[in-house]
Amino acid sequence: MENELTFEDILKIFKKRSWWFLLTVVVTVAITLIYLFNATPIYEANTTLKIDSSK
């Protein structure tokens, strides 16, 4: 039972590699913002015009 992974071991692994998680989040947000500010907006609308000729 010496080779079991404890919760403390898992926390140490996450702490050791926390900059990878942070880097992934920062890069993802940066790419998303670049896309959002550079994408051409596409607007679409539908309408129906009813003309009453009783006047």
mmCIF file as gemmi writes it, N, C-alpha and C atoms, coordinates in Angstrom:
data_model
loop_
_atom_site.group_PDB
_atom_site.id
_atom_site.type_symbol
_atom_site.label_atom_id
_atom_site.label_alt_id
_atom_site.label_comp_id
_atom_site.label_asym_id
_atom_site.label_entity_id
_atom_site.label_seq_id
_atom_site.pdbx_PDB_ins_code
_atom_site.Cartn_x
_atom_site.Cartn_y
_atom_site.Cartn_z
_atom_site.occupancy
_atom_site.B_iso_or_equiv
_atom_site.pdbx_formal_charge
_atom_site.auth_seq_id
_atom_site.auth_asym_id
_atom_site.pdbx_PDB_model_num
ATOM 1 N N . MET Axp A 1 ? 0.811 -1.193 0 1 0 ? 1 A 1
ATOM 2 C CA . MET Axp A 1 ? 0 0 0 1 0 ? 1 A 1
ATOM 3 C C . MET Axp A 1 ? 0.858 1.261 0 1 0 ? 1 A 1
ATOM 4 N N . GLU Axp A 2 ? 2.14 1.141 -0.12 1 0 ? 2 A 1
ATOM 5 C CA . GLU Axp A 2 ? 3.038 2.291 -0.127 1 0 ? 2 A 1
ATOM 6 C C . GLU Axp A 2 ? 2.919 3.105 -1.413 1 0 ? 2 A 1
ATOM 7 N N . ASN Axp A 3 ? 2.506 2.491 -2.495 1 0 ? 3 A 1
ATOM 8 C CA . ASN Axp A 3 ? 2.482 3.18 -3.784 1 0 ? 3 A 1
ATOM 9 C C . ASN Axp A 3 ? 1.151 3.867 -4.077 1 0 ? 3 A 1
ATOM 10 N N . GLU Axp A 4 ? 0.262 3.944 -3.117 1 0 ? 4 A 1
ATOM 11 C CA . GLU Axp A 4 ? -1.018 4.599 -3.347 1 0 ? 4 A 1
ATOM 12 C C . GLU Axp A 4 ? -0.837 6.11 -3.415 1 0 ? 4 A 1
ATOM 13 N N . LEU Axp A 5 ? -1.626 6.711 -4.261 1 0 ? 5 A 1
ATOM 14 C CA . LEU Axp A 5 ? -1.585 8.145 -4.437 1 0 ? 5 A 1
ATOM 15 C C . LEU Axp A 5 ? -2.554 8.787 -3.45 1 0 ? 5 A 1
ATOM 16 N N . THR Axp A 6 ? -2.041 9.662 -2.605 1 0 ? 6 A 1
ATOM 17 C CA . THR Axp A 6 ? -2.885 10.32 -1.614 1 0 ? 6 A 1
ATOM 18 C C . THR Axp A 6 ? -3.367 11.667 -2.152 1 0 ? 6 A 1
ATOM 19 N N . PHE Axp A 7 ? -4.313 12.237 -1.449 1 0 ? 7 A 1
ATOM 20 C CA . PHE Axp A 7 ? -4.828 13.542 -1.831 1 0 ? 7 A 1
ATOM 21 C C . PHE Axp A 7 ? -3.732 14.593 -1.772 1 0 ? 7 A 1
ATOM 22 N N . GLU Axp A 8 ? -2.855 14.498 -0.804 1 0 ? 8 A 1
ATOM 23 C CA . GLU Axp A 8 ? -1.721 15.426 -0.694 1 0 ? 8 A 1
ATOM 24 C C . GLU Axp A 8 ? -0.807 15.32 -1.904 1 0 ? 8 A 1
ATOM 25 N N . ASP Axp A 9 ? -0.586 14.106 -2.372 1 0 ? 9 A 1
ATOM 26 C CA . ASP Axp A 9 ? 0.247 13.907 -3.569 1 0 ? 9 A 1
ATOM 27 C C . ASP Axp A 9 ? -0.391 14.575 -4.786 1 0 ? 9 A 1
ATOM 28 N N . ILE Axp A 10 ? -1.689 14.441 -4.911 1 0 ? 10 A 1
ATOM 29 C CA . ILE Axp A 10 ? -2.401 15.044 -6.03 1 0 ? 10 A 1
ATOM 30 C C . ILE Axp A 10 ? -2.303 16.569 -5.956 1 0 ? 10 A 1
ATOM 31 N N . LEU Axp A 11 ? -2.475 17.127 -4.761 1 0 ? 11 A 1
ATOM 32 C CA . LEU Axp A 11 ? -2.345 18.574 -4.601 1 0 ? 11 A 1
ATOM 33 C C . LEU Axp A 11 ? -0.944 19.058 -4.951 1 0 ? 11 A 1
ATOM 34 N N . LYS Axp A 12 ? 0.072 18.297 -4.57 1 0 ? 12 A 1
ATOM 35 C CA . LYS Axp A 12 ? 1.45 18.66 -4.902 1 0 ? 12 A 1
ATOM 36 C C . LYS Axp A 12 ? 1.662 18.669 -6.412 1 0 ? 12 A 1
ATOM 37 N N . ILE Axp A 13 ? 1.073 17.697 -7.099 1 0 ? 13 A 1
ATOM 38 C CA . ILE Axp A 13 ? 1.199 17.629 -8.563 1 0 ? 13 A 1
ATOM 39 C C . ILE Axp A 13 ? 0.547 18.856 -9.195 1 0 ? 13 A 1
ATOM 40 N N . PHE Axp A 14 ? -0.66 19.216 -8.719 1 0 ? 14 A 1
ATOM 41 C CA . PHE Axp A 14 ? -1.337 20.387 -9.259 1 0 ? 14 A 1
ATOM 42 C C . PHE Axp A 14 ? -0.572 21.67 -8.953 1 0 ? 14 A 1
ATOM 43 N N . LYS Axp A 15 ? -0.016 21.769 -7.75 1 0 ? 15 A 1
ATOM 44 C CA . LYS Axp A 15 ? 0.768 22.954 -7.396 1 0 ? 15 A 1
ATOM 45 C C . LYS Axp A 15 ? 2.002 23.066 -8.276 1 0 ? 15 A 1
ATOM 46 N N . LYS Axp A 16 ? 2.65 21.939 -8.516 1 0 ? 16 A 1
ATOM 47 C CA . LYS Axp A 16 ? 3.876 21.919 -9.307 1 0 ? 16 A 1
ATOM 48 C C . LYS Axp A 16 ? 3.597 22.339 -10.752 1 0 ? 16 A 1
ATOM 49 N N . ARG Axp A 17 ? 2.436 21.978 -11.258 1 0 ? 17 A 1
ATOM 50 C CA . ARG Axp A 17 ? 2.108 22.268 -12.644 1 0 ? 17 A 1
ATOM 51 C C . ARG Axp A 17 ? 1.021 23.339 -12.795 1 0 ? 17 A 1
ATOM 52 N N . SER Axp A 18 ? 0.818 24.124 -11.765 1 0 ? 18 A 1
ATOM 53 C CA . SER Axp A 18 ? -0.252 25.121 -11.8 1 0 ? 18 A 1
ATOM 54 C C . SER Axp A 18 ? -0.034 26.16 -12.889 1 0 ? 18 A 1
ATOM 55 N N . TRP Axp A 19 ? 1.197 26.477 -13.225 1 0 ? 19 A 1
ATOM 56 C CA . TRP Axp A 19 ? 1.451 27.462 -14.263 1 0 ? 19 A 1
ATOM 57 C C . TRP Axp A 19 ? 0.975 26.965 -15.617 1 0 ? 19 A 1
ATOM 58 N N . TRP Axp A 20 ? 0.946 25.647 -15.851 1 0 ? 20 A 1
ATOM 59 C CA . TRP Axp A 20 ? 0.402 25.107 -17.101 1 0 ? 20 A 1
ATOM 60 C C . TRP Axp A 20 ? -1.095 25.373 -17.194 1 0 ? 20 A 1
ATOM 61 N N . PHE Axp A 21 ? -1.793 25.178 -16.078 1 0 ? 21 A 1
ATOM 62 C CA . PHE Axp A 21 ? -3.228 25.447 -16.059 1 0 ? 21 A 1
ATOM 63 C C . PHE Axp A 21 ? -3.502 26.927 -16.303 1 0 ? 21 A 1
ATOM 64 N N . LEU Axp A 22 ? -2.762 27.783 -15.634 1 0 ? 22 A 1
ATOM 65 C CA . LEU Axp A 22 ? -2.919 29.225 -15.795 1 0 ? 22 A 1
ATOM 66 C C . LEU Axp A 22 ? -2.591 29.648 -17.221 1 0 ? 22 A 1
ATOM 67 N N . LEU Axp A 23 ? -1.519 29.123 -17.77 1 0 ? 23 A 1
ATOM 68 C CA . LEU Axp A 23 ? -1.126 29.442 -19.135 1 0 ? 23 A 1
ATOM 69 C C . LEU Axp A 23 ? -2.207 29.019 -20.133 1 0 ? 23 A 1
ATOM 70 N N . THR Axp A 24 ? -2.795 27.857 -19.924 1 0 ? 24 A 1
ATOM 71 C CA . THR Axp A 24 ? -3.861 27.375 -20.802 1 0 ? 24 A 1
ATOM 72 C C . THR Axp A 24 ? -5.063 28.309 -20.762 1 0 ? 24 A 1
ATOM 73 N N . VAL Axp A 25 ? -5.451 28.743 -19.578 1 0 ? 25 A 1
ATOM 74 C CA . VAL Axp A 25 ? -6.591 29.653 -19.446 1 0 ? 25 A 1
ATOM 75 C C . VAL Axp A 25 ? -6.28 30.992 -20.11 1 0 ? 25 A 1
ATOM 76 N N . VAL Axp A 26 ? -5.107 31.54 -19.873 1 0 ? 26 A 1
ATOM 77 C CA . VAL Axp A 26 ? -4.734 32.84 -20.435 1 0 ? 26 A 1
ATOM 78 C C . VAL Axp A 26 ? -4.687 32.775 -21.961 1 0 ? 26 A 1
ATOM 79 N N . VAL Axp A 27 ? -4.096 31.741 -22.516 1 0 ? 27 A 1
ATOM 80 C CA . VAL Axp A 27 ? -4.011 31.602 -23.975 1 0 ? 27 A 1
ATOM 81 C C . VAL Axp A 27 ? -5.401 31.441 -24.573 1 0 ? 27 A 1
ATOM 82 N N . THR Axp A 28 ? -6.252 30.651 -23.941 1 0 ? 28 A 1
ATOM 83 C CA . THR Axp A 28 ? -7.61 30.451 -24.443 1 0 ? 28 A 1
ATOM 84 C C . THR Axp A 28 ? -8.396 31.758 -24.433 1 0 ? 28 A 1
ATOM 85 N N . VAL Axp A 29 ? -8.306 32.512 -23.358 1 0 ? 29 A 1
ATOM 86 C CA . VAL Axp A 29 ? -9.013 33.793 -23.27 1 0 ? 29 A 1
ATOM 87 C C . VAL Axp A 29 ? -8.455 34.773 -24.305 1 0 ? 29 A 1
ATOM 88 N N . ALA Axp A 30 ? -7.151 34.802 -24.476 1 0 ? 30 A 1
ATOM 89 C CA . ALA Axp A 30 ? -6.537 35.713 -25.445 1 0 ? 30 A 1
ATOM 90 C C . ALA Axp A 30 ? -6.988 35.386 -26.862 1 0 ? 30 A 1
ATOM 91 N N . ILE Axp A 31 ? -6.974 34.115 -27.232 1 0 ? 31 A 1
ATOM 92 C CA . ILE Axp A 31 ? -7.418 33.719 -28.575 1 0 ? 31 A 1
ATOM 93 C C . ILE Axp A 31 ? -8.883 34.066 -28.776 1 0 ? 31 A 1
ATOM 94 N N . THR Axp A 32 ? -9.698 33.84 -27.76 1 0 ? 32 A 1
ATOM 95 C CA . THR Axp A 32 ? -11.125 34.16 -27.854 1 0 ? 32 A 1
ATOM 96 C C . THR Axp A 32 ? -11.336 35.656 -28.045 1 0 ? 32 A 1
ATOM 97 N N . LEU Axp A 33 ? -10.64 36.48 -27.283 1 0 ? 33 A 1
ATOM 98 C CA . LEU Axp A 33 ? -10.784 37.925 -27.414 1 0 ? 33 A 1
ATOM 99 C C . LEU Axp A 33 ? -10.312 38.427 -28.775 1 0 ? 33 A 1
ATOM 100 N N . ILE Axp A 34 ? -9.213 37.893 -29.263 1 0 ? 34 A 1
ATOM 101 C CA . ILE Axp A 34 ? -8.721 38.277 -30.589 1 0 ? 34 A 1
ATOM 102 C C . ILE Axp A 34 ? -9.766 37.943 -31.645 1 0 ? 34 A 1
ATOM 103 N N . TYR Axp A 35 ? -10.341 36.766 -31.56 1 0 ? 35 A 1
ATOM 104 C CA . TYR Axp A 35 ? -11.377 36.366 -32.515 1 0 ? 35 A 1
ATOM 105 C C . TYR Axp A 35 ? -12.592 37.289 -32.41 1 0 ? 35 A 1
ATOM 106 N N . LEU Axp A 36 ? -13.048 37.548 -31.189 1 0 ? 36 A 1
ATOM 107 C CA . LEU Axp A 36 ? -14.251 38.356 -31.016 1 0 ? 36 A 1
ATOM 108 C C . LEU Axp A 36 ? -14.084 39.78 -31.534 1 0 ? 36 A 1
ATOM 109 N N . PHE Axp A 37 ? -12.915 40.364 -31.367 1 0 ? 37 A 1
ATOM 110 C CA . PHE Axp A 37 ? -12.706 41.731 -31.812 1 0 ? 37 A 1
ATOM 111 C C . PHE Axp A 37 ? -12.398 41.834 -33.307 1 0 ? 37 A 1
ATOM 112 N N . ASN Axp A 38 ? -11.986 40.741 -33.936 1 0 ? 38 A 1
ATOM 113 C CA . ASN Axp A 38 ? -11.635 40.773 -35.35 1 0 ? 38 A 1
ATOM 114 C C . ASN Axp A 38 ? -12.678 40.133 -36.254 1 0 ? 38 A 1
ATOM 115 N N . ALA Axp A 39 ? -13.62 39.409 -35.713 1 0 ? 39 A 1
ATOM 116 C CA . ALA Axp A 39 ? -14.626 38.729 -36.528 1 0 ? 39 A 1
ATOM 117 C C . ALA Axp A 39 ? -15.614 39.751 -37.088 1 0 ? 39 A 1
ATOM 118 N N . THR Axp A 40 ? -16.019 39.528 -38.314 1 0 ? 40 A 1
ATOM 119 C CA . THR Axp A 40 ? -17.024 40.388 -38.929 1 0 ? 40 A 1
ATOM 120 C C . THR Axp A 40 ? -18.386 40.006 -38.372 1 0 ? 40 A 1
ATOM 121 N N . PRO Axp A 41 ? -19.091 40.971 -37.782 1 0 ? 41 A 1
ATOM 122 C CA . PRO Axp A 41 ? -20.411 40.641 -37.237 1 0 ? 41 A 1
ATOM 123 C C . PRO Axp A 41 ? -21.395 40.316 -38.356 1 0 ? 41 A 1
ATOM 124 N N . ILE Axp A 42 ? -22.214 39.334 -38.131 1 0 ? 42 A 1
ATOM 125 C CA . ILE Axp A 42 ? -23.226 38.926 -39.09 1 0 ? 42 A 1
ATOM 126 C C . ILE Axp A 42 ? -24.583 39.192 -38.46 1 0 ? 42 A 1
ATOM 127 N N . TYR Axp A 43 ? -25.3 40.136 -39.062 1 0 ? 43 A 1
ATOM 128 C CA . TYR Axp A 43 ? -26.617 40.485 -38.566 1 0 ? 43 A 1
ATOM 129 C C . TYR Axp A 43 ? -27.657 39.932 -39.533 1 0 ? 43 A 1
ATOM 130 N N . GLU Axp A 44 ? -28.744 39.442 -38.997 1 0 ? 44 A 1
ATOM 131 C CA . GLU Axp A 44 ? -29.808 38.909 -39.834 1 0 ? 44 A 1
ATOM 132 C C . GLU Axp A 44 ? -31.138 39.306 -39.219 1 0 ? 44 A 1
ATOM 133 N N . ALA Axp A 45 ? -32.048 39.767 -40.092 1 0 ? 45 A 1
ATOM 134 C CA . ALA Axp A 45 ? -33.358 40.166 -39.606 1 0 ? 45 A 1
ATOM 135 C C . ALA Axp A 45 ? -34.403 39.812 -40.661 1 0 ? 45 A 1
ATOM 136 N N . ASN Axp A 46 ? -35.598 39.518 -40.204 1 0 ? 46 A 1
ATOM 137 C CA . ASN Axp A 46 ? -36.727 39.243 -41.088 1 0 ? 46 A 1
ATOM 138 C C . ASN Axp A 46 ? -37.861 40.179 -40.716 1 0 ? 46 A 1
ATOM 139 N N . THR Axp A 47 ? -38.612 40.597 -41.735 1 0 ? 47 A 1
ATOM 140 C CA . THR Axp A 47 ? -39.734 41.479 -41.471 1 0 ? 47 A 1
ATOM 141 C C . THR Axp A 47 ? -40.85 41.198 -42.469 1 0 ? 47 A 1
ATOM 142 N N . THR Axp A 48 ? -42.043 41.518 -42.073 1 0 ? 48 A 1
ATOM 143 C CA . THR Axp A 48 ? -43.208 41.406 -42.951 1 0 ? 48 A 1
ATOM 144 C C . THR Axp A 48 ? -43.89 42.766 -42.987 1 0 ? 48 A 1
ATOM 145 N N . LEU Axp A 49 ? -44.151 43.229 -44.193 1 0 ? 49 A 1
ATOM 146 C CA . LEU Axp A 49 ? -44.77 44.539 -44.382 1 0 ? 49 A 1
ATOM 147 C C . LEU Axp A 49 ? -46.182 44.325 -44.902 1 0 ? 49 A 1
ATOM 148 N N . LYS Axp A 50 ? -47.152 44.816 -44.153 1 0 ? 50 A 1
ATOM 149 C CA . LYS Axp A 50 ? -48.558 44.68 -44.528 1 0 ? 50 A 1
ATOM 150 C C . LYS Axp A 50 ? -49.061 46.056 -44.95 1 0 ? 50 A 1
ATOM 151 N N . ILE Axp A 51 ? -49.5 46.158 -46.182 1 0 ? 51 A 1
ATOM 152 C CA . ILE Axp A 51 ? -49.979 47.429 -46.723 1 0 ? 51 A 1
ATOM 153 C C . ILE Axp A 51 ? -51.492 47.354 -46.82 1 0 ? 51 A 1
ATOM 154 N N . ASP Axp A 52 ? -52.145 48.321 -46.171 1 0 ? 52 A 1
ATOM 155 C CA . ASP Axp A 52 ? -53.603 48.392 -46.203 1 0 ? 52 A 1
ATOM 156 C C . ASP Axp A 52 ? -54.003 49.43 -47.26 1 0 ? 52 A 1
ATOM 157 N N . SER Axp A 53 ? -54.707 49.004 -48.28 1 0 ? 53 A 1
ATOM 158 C CA . SER Axp A 53 ? -55.044 49.912 -49.383 1 0 ? 53 A 1
ATOM 159 C C . SER Axp A 53 ? -56.453 50.473 -49.284 1 0 ? 53 A 1
ATOM 160 N N . SER Axp A 54 ? -57.015 50.519 -48.087 1 0 ? 54 A 1
ATOM 161 C CA . SER Axp A 54 ? -58.381 51.008 -47.918 1 0 ? 54 A 1
ATOM 162 C C . SER Axp A 54 ? -58.469 52.529 -47.829 1 0 ? 54 A 1
ATOM 163 N N . LYS Axp A 55 ? -57.376 53.234 -47.753 1 0 ? 55 A 1
ATOM 164 C CA . LYS Axp A 55 ? -57.415 54.706 -47.647 1 0 ? 55 A 1
ATOM 165 C C . LYS Axp A 55 ? -57.684 55.355 -48.949 1 0 ? 55 A 1
